[in-house]
Amino acid sequence: MLRDLRNNYQKFELTEDSISSDPFRQLNDWLKAAIEGENPEPTAMMLSTVDQKGSPDSRVVLLKEINSEGLVFFTNYNSKKGRQIAAQQQVAATFFWPEMERQVRVKGKAEKIPEAYSVEYFKSRPIDSQLGAWASPQSRIIASRQVLEENFSLYQQYFQSQEIVKPPHWGGFLIRPYNFEFWQGRLNRMHDRFEFCLSGNEWVIHRLAP
């Protein structure tokens, strides 16, 4: 029975003494631990947006950078998430590392990163990924798998003798966080939860009941 499935978390703890006063540093530390611990897809984050009717929409994307301003990911700007962000910048992102019994929730505003930055990252991608950005009309209805394969072959031929340039509809978003929550699983469901709220230029930390 589903209701009988449960784990009693006991690997780590998160305390007032051990948590960083900087949420970006704390996220970096946990992300590094997830990577070194060989967690599957450690950079995967559930990105949540809202559509024009106010309905929530979620999907997994890959985090590509954490900097002093926020979290960066890349996508097709004409995709559902791209169009939703264009209409409503408020987003949420969730990381979950079950092997570490840890979760991080982030709330923020998403904005396009500078074009030059998107071009730089695009050039670093594998060639097939670059071609895929041209071949896939992301989130659009297509007749069959064959449409994608034919598109891929067409762009493969087109760029055979020239450099693959970044599509104008493809690039990065920066999430500027104003709220973080760090969750560490503990015994008996008495989990450790800490919330960071941005007040002016300062982060205010609160412990939350599990």
C-alpha positions as CSV (number, residue, x, y, z in Angstrom):
1,M,0.0,0.0,0.0
2,L,1.2,3.5,-0.8
3,R,0.3,4.7,2.7
4,D,2.7,2.2,4.2
5,L,5.7,3.4,2.2
6,R,8.0,5.7,4.4
7,N,11.6,6.4,5.3
8,N,12.9,7.5,8.6
9,Y,15.6,10.0,7.7
10,Q,18.7,10.0,9.8
11,K,21.8,10.7,7.8
12,F,22.4,14.4,8.5
13,E,21.3,17.4,10.6
14,L,21.0,21.1,9.9
15,T,21.4,23.4,12.9
16,E,21.7,27.1,13.6
17,D,25.5,26.6,14.0
18,S,26.0,24.6,10.9
19,I,23.9,26.5,8.3
20,S,25.6,29.3,6.4
21,S,24.3,32.9,6.8
22,D,24.5,33.1,2.9
23,P,21.8,31.0,1.2
24,F,23.8,30.9,-2.0
25,R,26.7,29.4,-0.2
26,Q,24.5,26.9,1.5
27,L,23.0,25.9,-1.8
28,N,26.4,25.6,-3.3
29,D,27.6,23.4,-0.4
30,W,24.7,21.1,-0.7
31,L,24.9,20.9,-4.5
32,K,28.6,20.1,-4.2
33,A,27.9,17.3,-1.7
34,A,25.2,15.9,-4.1
35,I,27.6,15.9,-7.0
36,E,30.4,14.3,-5.0
37,G,28.0,11.8,-3.6
38,E,27.1,10.8,-7.1
39,N,23.5,11.6,-6.8
40,P,21.7,11.0,-10.1
41,E,21.0,14.4,-11.9
42,P,22.2,16.5,-9.0
43,T,21.6,19.8,-10.9
44,A,18.0,18.9,-11.7
45,M,15.4,21.3,-10.4
46,M,11.7,21.4,-10.6
47,L,10.8,24.7,-12.1
48,S,7.2,26.0,-11.4
49,T,5.5,28.7,-13.4
50,V,2.0,29.9,-13.8
51,D,0.0,30.2,-17.1
52,Q,-2.2,33.1,-18.2
53,K,-5.1,31.6,-16.3
54,G,-3.1,31.4,-13.1
55,S,-2.8,27.7,-13.2
56,P,0.5,26.2,-11.9
57,D,2.8,24.4,-14.3
58,S,5.9,22.4,-13.4
59,R,8.7,20.6,-15.1
60,V,12.4,19.6,-14.5
61,V,15.2,21.7,-15.9
62,L,18.9,21.6,-15.3
63,L,20.7,24.3,-13.3
64,K,23.7,25.5,-15.2
65,E,25.1,28.2,-12.9
66,I,24.8,29.7,-9.4
67,N,26.2,33.2,-9.2
68,S,25.9,36.2,-6.8
69,E,22.7,37.3,-8.6
70,G,20.8,34.0,-8.8
71,L,20.3,30.7,-10.6
72,V,20.7,30.2,-14.3
73,F,19.1,27.7,-16.7
74,F,18.6,27.6,-20.5
75,T,15.6,26.8,-22.6
76,N,13.6,27.7,-25.7
77,Y,12.0,31.1,-25.1
78,N,9.0,30.0,-27.2
79,S,8.4,27.0,-25.0
80,K,5.5,26.9,-22.5
81,K,7.7,27.9,-19.7
82,G,9.4,30.6,-21.7
83,R,6.1,32.2,-22.7
84,Q,4.7,31.8,-19.1
85,I,7.8,33.6,-17.7
86,A,7.4,36.3,-20.2
87,A,3.9,36.9,-19.0
88,Q,4.6,36.3,-15.2
89,Q,8.1,36.5,-13.9
90,Q,7.3,34.9,-10.5
91,V,8.7,31.4,-10.4
92,A,9.7,28.7,-7.9
93,A,12.4,26.0,-8.1
94,T,12.8,22.9,-6.0
95,F,15.9,20.6,-5.7
96,F,15.5,17.2,-4.1
97,W,18.4,14.9,-3.3
98,P,16.9,11.7,-1.7
99,E,20.3,10.1,-1.2
100,M,21.2,13.1,1.0
101,E,17.7,13.4,2.5
102,R,17.7,17.0,1.5
103,Q,15.4,19.5,-0.3
104,V,15.8,23.1,-1.3
105,R,13.0,25.4,-2.3
106,V,13.6,28.7,-4.1
107,K,11.2,31.6,-5.0
108,G,12.2,34.4,-7.2
109,K,11.7,36.5,-10.3
110,A,13.0,35.2,-13.7
111,E,14.5,37.4,-16.4
112,K,16.4,36.7,-19.6
113,I,20.2,36.8,-19.3
114,P,22.3,39.0,-21.6
115,E,22.4,37.6,-25.2
116,A,26.2,37.4,-25.2
117,Y,26.1,35.1,-22.2
118,S,23.5,32.8,-24.0
119,V,25.7,32.7,-27.1
120,E,28.8,31.8,-25.1
121,Y,27.0,28.9,-23.3
122,F,25.4,27.7,-26.6
123,K,28.8,27.4,-28.2
124,S,29.9,25.2,-25.3
125,R,27.1,22.6,-25.9
126,P,27.6,19.4,-27.8
127,I,27.0,19.8,-31.5
128,D,23.9,17.5,-31.4
129,S,22.4,19.6,-28.6
130,Q,23.0,22.8,-30.7
131,L,21.2,21.2,-33.6
132,G,18.4,20.0,-31.4
133,A,17.8,23.6,-30.3
134,W,17.0,24.4,-34.0
135,A,15.2,21.2,-34.8
136,S,12.6,21.1,-31.9
137,P,9.7,23.6,-31.9
138,Q,9.5,23.0,-28.1
139,S,6.0,22.6,-26.6
140,R,4.3,22.8,-30.0
141,I,2.0,20.1,-31.3
142,I,3.7,17.9,-33.9
143,A,2.4,15.1,-36.1
144,S,5.0,12.4,-35.3
145,R,8.5,11.6,-34.1
146,Q,9.5,11.7,-37.8
147,V,9.0,15.5,-37.8
148,L,11.7,15.9,-35.3
149,E,14.1,13.5,-37.0
150,E,13.5,15.2,-40.4
151,N,14.1,18.6,-38.8
152,F,17.3,17.4,-37.2
153,S,18.6,16.0,-40.5
154,L,17.7,19.3,-42.3
155,Y,19.6,21.4,-39.9
156,Q,22.5,18.9,-39.8
157,Q,22.8,19.4,-43.6
158,Y,22.3,23.1,-43.4
159,F,25.1,23.7,-40.8
160,Q,27.4,21.1,-42.3
161,S,29.7,23.7,-43.9
162,Q,29.2,26.5,-41.5
163,E,29.3,27.3,-37.8
164,I,26.1,26.5,-35.9
165,V,24.8,29.8,-34.5
166,K,22.4,30.2,-31.5
167,P,18.8,30.3,-32.5
168,P,17.2,33.7,-31.6
169,H,14.5,31.9,-29.7
170,W,16.9,30.0,-27.4
171,G,18.7,31.3,-24.3
172,G,19.1,31.6,-20.6
173,F,17.0,32.8,-17.7
174,L,18.3,34.1,-14.4
175,I,16.1,33.5,-11.3
176,R,16.7,36.3,-8.8
177,P,15.7,34.6,-5.4
178,Y,14.0,36.5,-2.6
179,N,13.2,33.3,-0.6
180,F,15.1,30.1,0.1
181,E,14.0,27.1,2.3
182,F,16.5,24.4,3.2
183,W,15.0,21.1,4.4
184,Q,17.0,18.3,6.0
185,G,15.2,15.0,6.8
186,R,15.4,13.9,10.4
187,L,14.2,11.1,12.6
188,N,10.5,10.8,13.5
189,R,9.5,13.5,10.9
190,M,11.1,16.1,13.2
191,H,12.9,17.6,10.2
192,D,15.2,20.6,10.2
193,R,13.8,23.5,8.1
194,F,15.3,27.0,7.7
195,E,13.9,29.8,5.7
196,F,15.8,32.8,4.2
197,C,13.8,35.9,3.4
198,L,15.3,38.8,1.6
199,S,14.7,42.1,3.5
200,G,16.3,45.0,1.6
201,N,19.8,43.7,1.0
202,E,19.9,41.4,4.0
203,W,18.9,37.8,4.4
204,V,16.8,37.1,7.5
205,I,16.9,33.4,8.7
206,H,14.1,31.6,10.6
207,R,13.8,28.0,11.7
208,L,10.4,26.5,10.7
209,A,8.5,23.7,12.3
210,P,8.6,20.6,10.1
